[in-house]
């Protein structure tokens, strides 16, 4: 695909910005910053941001999130995203996303002709900085979502996940000052958030980073927006963590309810069941009472009542 013949901007903006921007996206949607990150990742030294063609579809929302940034550079399509939580569905999301990009890139091509329509090679990278442990590098594959596999999958998509927390991928961080400073800001917010309300932590982190030259120009120009986005991302991360904790708790209660029901049907007393399972007697008594009041309750229904 000839770069000069495809110099168009694929922008379809949301009318009311229904989905908040993300800090990573705010920073790296600037062509110069994206090119810096691209060079650091690929060992290249491109220096003309105008060689980049934006392919970020601003109205493309998959599973509640927008793709962060994607650009076309000399027949190579790079799709970069930031994640603060582990998401095994990234390959599927990227499949949807790249399909839309290809559809847009080839909208004037003759897909029924005898000439092969050339496509830019896609590369998918996720920059992870969540609090859950992840290795320095890992790969997510679309094929892992297929419960039944017959030999080599006929369709696959690989996403490279790079952990950019402190101490990880140091060579990359050394070669990309903007990414390094982005993480310094994130870590500064996290540190202050342990000592004070989160909004105050963000204010303190922004002021400190500006005074020490960390993302100084960007933060100075976008203080209000950065504060809003930082608070939004914090609330979202907290919500995701709470959902996962709730799911874990529900799983534990379901397992317990299943075991207790087995003992109940065998005629064991609550005290005997609590002793065998080494569980809190008051909780076992509550399960017994629920079962006696509602004899037809399944383990799942018992779990829901326990969590009410």
N, C-alpha and C positions, 0 to 999 in steps of 0.2 A: 504494500500500500504506500503510495507516494505521499510523504509528509506534506509537501507543498500543495498538493491537491486536496488535502483534507484539513485545511486550516480553518476549522470552524469551532465555534464555542457551543457546547451542548448545555444550555442553561434553561431550566424550566422551573422558575422559582415558585415556592409555595406562597399563596396570596397573603397569608397572615403569619407566616413563620410558625406554623402550628407545632413544629418540633424545635426545641431549642438547639442552638448550635452547641458544639462541643469545643473545649479549649484546644484540643489537638487539631481539630479541623480549622478553627479560627487562625491558628498559627501557620499550618502547613498548606492552607489553600492559597497562600501567597506563592506565586510561581518560584521566586528566588529561594524561599525556604524549602519548598518541595524539591527543587533541584539540588540543594545542599544535602538533603536527606537521601535522595536518589543516588548521588555520587558516593556518599558514605556507604551505602548498602552494596553498591555494585562495583566499587573501585574505579569509577570513571571520573573524568574531570570536565564535564560539560559546563560551560560558563555563560550560556545565552538563554535566559529564561524564556525568551520569545520562541525558542524551538519547541516549547511545550504546548500541547493542545489540551485544554481542559475537557475532560469527559465525565466529570462528576454530574450525576443527574440529581438535582436538588429535590425533585418531587418523588424520588424512588425511596420508598419506605418499606423495609422488609422486617417482619417480626418486631415492629415497634421502633426500629432504629434506621437512620439514614446511613448510607455509605459515607465515610469521612471524606477522602479525597482520591480522585483517580485522574491520571494524565496519560496522554499518548506522546511518546518521544521516540522518533525514528523506528516506527513499526513495533514498538514494545509498549504494551498497555500495562500500567502499574496501578494497582488498587490497594491503597493503604488505609487501614483502620486502627483506631485505638479501642482497647477493651480494658475495663477495670474489673471484669468478672470472667470466669471461665465459661466459654460458650462453645459447645461441641457442634453447634449448627452453623458455624461460620461458612463451611464449604457450600451448604445449600443456599444460604443467603447470597454468597458470591456468585453462585451459578445463576440465580435469578437476575442478579445485578449485571453480570457480564453479558447475559443474553439480551438485556435491554440495550446495553451499549452497542453490541454488535448489530442489533436491529436498527439502531439509529445510524451507525456508520455505513450500513449497506442499504439504506432506504432507497437510494437511486440506482442500485446495482441490479443487473439482470441475473437473478438467482436461477432462472430456468434456461440460461444460455449454455453454450459449450465451453466457455472460458471460465476457468477457476477464479472465483472471487477470493482475493487474498485478504487475510485478517491479521491484525497485530497480535503478537504472542502475549497472552496475559500472565501476569505475575501477581500473586495475592499475598499480602503481608499484614499481619496483625501485630501491633505493638501493645504488649500487655504490661500493666503496672498495678494490678490488683494486690490485695493483701494475702490471698491464698497462694500457697507455694506452687510454683511451676519451674521446670528446668529452664536453662538459658535459652535453648531452642527446642522447638517441638513442631510436629507436622500434623495437621488435621486433614483427613481425607473424606471426600464424599462417599467413597465406597464403604466406609465403616458404617454408614447408615443402612446398607442393604442387609437385611437379616439372612437372606439366602444368597449365596454367591456360587456361581458355576464357573470356576476357572478365573481367568483374568477379567475384571470388570470391564464392560464395554463403554462405560461412562465413569469418569473419575475427575476430581478436581482437588488439588492440593493447596493448602493454606499454610504458609510458614508463620509460626508464632514466635515472636522474639520478646523475651522478658527484659524490660528496660528499667527494672527496679535497681537500686544501688547495688553495685557489685556484679552485675550481669552485663554481658555484651559490652565490655569496656572499650574494646577496639572501635566498635561502632560509635559509642558515645564520644570517644576522643576525636573522631573524624566528623562528627556532626555537632557543632557547638549549640545549635538551636535545640536539638533533642536533649542534649545534656542539661541545658538551662531550663527546659520545660520540666524535666524531672526534679531539678533543684527546687523549682517553685512548688511542685506537687508535694515534695518531701517537707518543705518548709511549712506549708499549710497543715500537713498531717502532724508535724511536731507541735505547732501552736495549738492545734485542735485538742491536744491532750491536756492543755492547761487552761483553756478559756472557751467560751461559746464559739461556735463555728464561724459565724459572721465576723466576729472580732479577729479570729484566727486568719481569715482571708484578708481582712484589712491590714493586719500586721505583716502578713507574708508579702502582700503587694508592695507595701511601703519599703520593707527590708530589701526585697529583690531589686526594686528601682534604685535604691541608694547604693547597692553593691554591684550594679551593672548587670543583673540577671534579667534577661528579657526586658531590659529597661525601656527601650523605645516602644515595644509592643504594649507593655503594661501601662506606660504613660498615656498612650493613645487610646487605650481601651479599658480603662480602670472600671468603669461602671458595668460594662458588658462582661468583663472577666469575673467580676464579683458575682453577678447573676449566674453565669455559667458554672462557676465553681460550686456555688451553693446548690444549684440544680443537680450537678453530678454527684455531690455528696449525698443529697436526699435520695437520689436514684440508687446509689450503691447501698445505702442503709436499707432501702426498701427491698432490694434483691437479697441482701444478707438475711433480713427478717423473714422473707418468704422461704429461704432455704432452711433456716432454723425451724420454722413452723413445719416444713415438710419432714425434716428429720424427727421432730417431736411426734408428728402424726405417725410416722413409720414405727417409732419405738412403742407408742401406745397400741398400734395395730398388732404388733408382734406380741405384746403382753396380753392384749385382749384375746388373741387366738389361743395362747397357752392357757389362760385362765378358763376359757370356755371348755377346753378339753378336760380340765380338772373338775369343772362344775358338772359336766355330763357324767363323770365317773362317780359323783356323789361326795367328793371331798368337801370339807368345810372351808370357809374362808381362811381360818387360822392355819389349816394344813396346807392349803395352796400357797399362802404367803410364806410359810416355812420352807416348802419345797423350792419355790421360785426365788426365795431370798428377796422378797419385795416388801414394800411398806404395807402392813396389814390394813390400814385405813383405805388405801387405794384398792386393794383386793376386795374389801367389803363393799366399796362403792360399785365395783363391777358386778359383784354378786347381786346387790340390791337392784341395779338396773336390769339385770337379766331376769330377776324374779318379777319385777314390775312389767317388763316387756319381754315375754318369753320368746318371741319370734325374732328378736334382734340378732343380726349377724355381727361378726367381729368388726366389720367396717362401720356398721351403724353404731355399735358400742363405742368405737373410737371417736366418732363425731360427737356423741353425747358427752364423752369424757372431756372433750376439748371445748365444749360450749361454755 
